Amino acid sequence: MQLSLPELSYTRQSLTAFEPPIRNDGRSIDQLRALSGQVNILPGAHGSARVKWGSTIEVLVGIKAEVGDATIHGGTFQASVEVSPAVTIQNRETDILPSSLTSSLQDVLDTLPVDYLKFTPSRAWVIHVDAIVLLCAVPNENIISALSLATSLALQTTRIPKISTPNVTEMVLGSSKFEPSEEYDVDSEWDSALPLQGLENLSVIITASSIDHVLVIDPTVDEANVAQATYAVGVLPDGTISYTRTISMGGGYASTGRAITGERYISLVKAASVAGTKLLEASKSLLTFEGSGFFDILP
Amino acid sequence: MVTILKPEETYVFTKEDERDELDTKVAMPGEEDEMEVDEEDEYPEMELEGEATGIKNMVAPGQLITDDPQFMRGHGTYFEGGGIYASVTGVIQRVNKLISVRPFKTKYVPEIGDLIIGRITEVQPKRWKVDIGSKQDAVLMLSSINLPGGVQRRKLETDELQMRNYFQEGDRLVAEVQQYFSDGSVSIHTRSLKYGKLRNGVFLKVPSSLVVRSKSHIFNLPGGVDLILSVNGYCWISKHSKNQESSVSITRLEEEASEAIYSNENDEVDAYTRLNISRMYICVRALANRGLPLTEAAILNFYEASLLYGDLQQLTSPKILDQIAVEAMH
């Protein structure tokens, strides 16, 4: 979606010529858009979460665990992101939006430990993280932030059945053959289901832009269009950065020849880290929220 | 500020609001013929019938409208097994023997005389294609714009070659719908000083079904802010401009239609006006997100109620906006 020159100029002036910078939606420069969420809404999934990011993005993540083949590392996390037909009809494996979102989400999941998911030599849990983008009202909007938050919430509420392996240690005397057992029992009691481990490695993605001398967190599309550079920063619960990725380097309108210096980059990443930890702290209270009910989507 | 909560619906529609909202004229003979309930019908709309006296004859997809063979089916319906069923959620409209359903949520359908905001998507020989949020892009002919130098100025060949001097891709403009083409697309014109390129402000999109058609869609609001709320749901909030104040005579058109009307340069907009523009942006978007109709009165009430909160940052909290919405609707 192309913006007109007067719009770009207005947005840029508002951000750079005034102190404090004026954003079109009234936020301060380090404020995220209003979010809301729900967990445990899909009764058929082992874990689920739904996140509304601002009034323009809505995503739903469901976690299903199935018993599959073990890899050398143990189990696997598999991401799959689909975009609802109400948003776009692209959904084949080769279409850009779903496949780029899937690979970004897979990058986030690859940091999780998987060794504890294996319970027999050849069997392990395969955790499917399926996401669907229900609403994306503005093209080129930042969906990955909402996806990472929803995934984090969903995984934190996931409970997988407890597996017990019978203690078979039959050693045939005189024979050097020892075959570890492939048997396992699944405990069907809901209360004895176990949470996933290692979720402190799960990062939430915060976007940040640098517009002249101003750093803006969670930029909207028009703000990102006037930035020199926009980054996606993965923030862990303890505030450390898991990764950064360039979303765009402003050419065209914003190319004032001002490159991103090292110091600038560091302050941008620091600001994103602060915002990310705030977000993860606040989202913890959702996990203990005891509300119920299915709500209607309002645009 | 981050709030992670279960979303709550705090504004509850009352009967008076529904009756005020609806401007549909529905002429239905008797309720027995049309509103028959299927055995499998489990739509909650039927329970609403008693309470919501404002919304008569509302149907959901799959609901049987009538099985009387004398009626013909129109838009929004389908025929199956001897009966006419609704295919969209909406209100039944009947003209003599023709039954159709007018959907609640539909892409904007242009009508002649509508004031609309659009965005240039293509530059073609002697015309531009403009996105107005309907099924097809509108057409803006080179002959339908004001050429700098006066209303009597003839179109020169150089104008055709330099169309981007006037409008280029991405430009936002306000125009009026002039006529339909045979394929259903419309032609728009900007032949008035009220219309033309938009500057000094921000764009906002709201659902087109929330915009109530009224006499005027250009509002001069307190705080030095203009709001253009067009019927297709596209809005423009900007610094107050004198062009929108009064109607223009022919002589003034000659003086004023200079190169400046196609300039891409914004005027100086000071901090006070910018903050008010942001405030108006928040107000209009808050009303739209809660599904409330966008009338001048509603927007003004909301804006005035929001003035209680001097700091714009407080208005970014959905809870506070809910409170303001409840106050403004009473």
Chai-1 contact restraints between the chains, C-beta under 6 A:
chainA,res_idxA,chainB,res_idxB,connection_type,confidence,min_distance_angstrom,max_distance_angstrom,comment,restraint_id
A,Q2,B,G170,contact,1.0,0.0,6.0,A-B,restraint_1
A,S4,B,G170,contact,1.0,0.0,6.0,A-B,restraint_2
A,S4,B,D171,contact,1.0,0.0,6.0,A-B,restraint_3
A,S4,B,R172,contact,1.0,0.0,6.0,A-B,restraint_4
A,L5,B,N264,contact,1.0,0.0,6.0,A-B,restraint_5
A,P6,B,R199,contact,1.0,0.0,6.0,A-B,restraint_6
A,P6,B,N264,contact,1.0,0.0,6.0,A-B,restraint_7
A,P6,B,N266,contact,1.0,0.0,6.0,A-B,restraint_8
A,S9,B,N266,contact,1.0,0.0,6.0,A-B,restraint_9
A,Y10,B,N266,contact,1.0,0.0,6.0,A-B,restraint_10
A,S14,B,R274,contact,1.0,0.0,6.0,A-B,restraint_11
A,F18,B,A271,contact,1.0,0.0,6.0,A-B,restraint_12
A,I22,B,R274,contact,1.0,0.0,6.0,A-B,restraint_13
A,N24,B,V202,contact,1.0,0.0,6.0,A-B,restraint_14
A,N24,B,S278,contact,1.0,0.0,6.0,A-B,restraint_15
A,N24,B,Y281,contact,1.0,0.0,6.0,A-B,restraint_16
A,G26,B,S278,contact,1.0,0.0,6.0,A-B,restraint_17
A,G26,B,I282,contact,1.0,0.0,6.0,A-B,restraint_18
A,G26,B,L312,contact,1.0,0.0,6.0,A-B,restraint_19
A,G26,B,L315,contact,1.0,0.0,6.0,A-B,restraint_20
A,G26,B,T316,contact,1.0,0.0,6.0,A-B,restraint_21
A,R27,B,T316,contact,1.0,0.0,6.0,A-B,restraint_22
A,S28,B,Q313,contact,1.0,0.0,6.0,A-B,restraint_23
A,Q31,B,M1,contact,1.0,0.0,6.0,A-B,restraint_24
A,L32,B,V2,contact,1.0,0.0,6.0,A-B,restraint_25
A,A34,B,P318,contact,1.0,0.0,6.0,A-B,restraint_26
A,L35,B,V2,contact,1.0,0.0,6.0,A-B,restraint_27
A,L35,B,I4,contact,1.0,0.0,6.0,A-B,restraint_28
A,S36,B,L5,contact,1.0,0.0,6.0,A-B,restraint_29
A,S36,B,P7,contact,1.0,0.0,6.0,A-B,restraint_30
A,G37,B,I4,contact,1.0,0.0,6.0,A-B,restraint_31
A,Q38,B,K6,contact,1.0,0.0,6.0,A-B,restraint_32
A,S55,B,N289,contact,1.0,0.0,6.0,A-B,restraint_33
A,L279,B,V2,contact,1.0,0.0,6.0,A-B,restraint_34
A,A282,B,V2,contact,1.0,0.0,6.0,A-B,restraint_35
A,A282,B,I4,contact,1.0,0.0,6.0,A-B,restraint_36
A,S283,B,I4,contact,1.0,0.0,6.0,A-B,restraint_37
A,L286,B,I4,contact,1.0,0.0,6.0,A-B,restraint_38
A,G291,B,K6,contact,1.0,0.0,6.0,A-B,restraint_39
A,F295,B,P7,contact,1.0,0.0,6.0,A-B,restraint_40
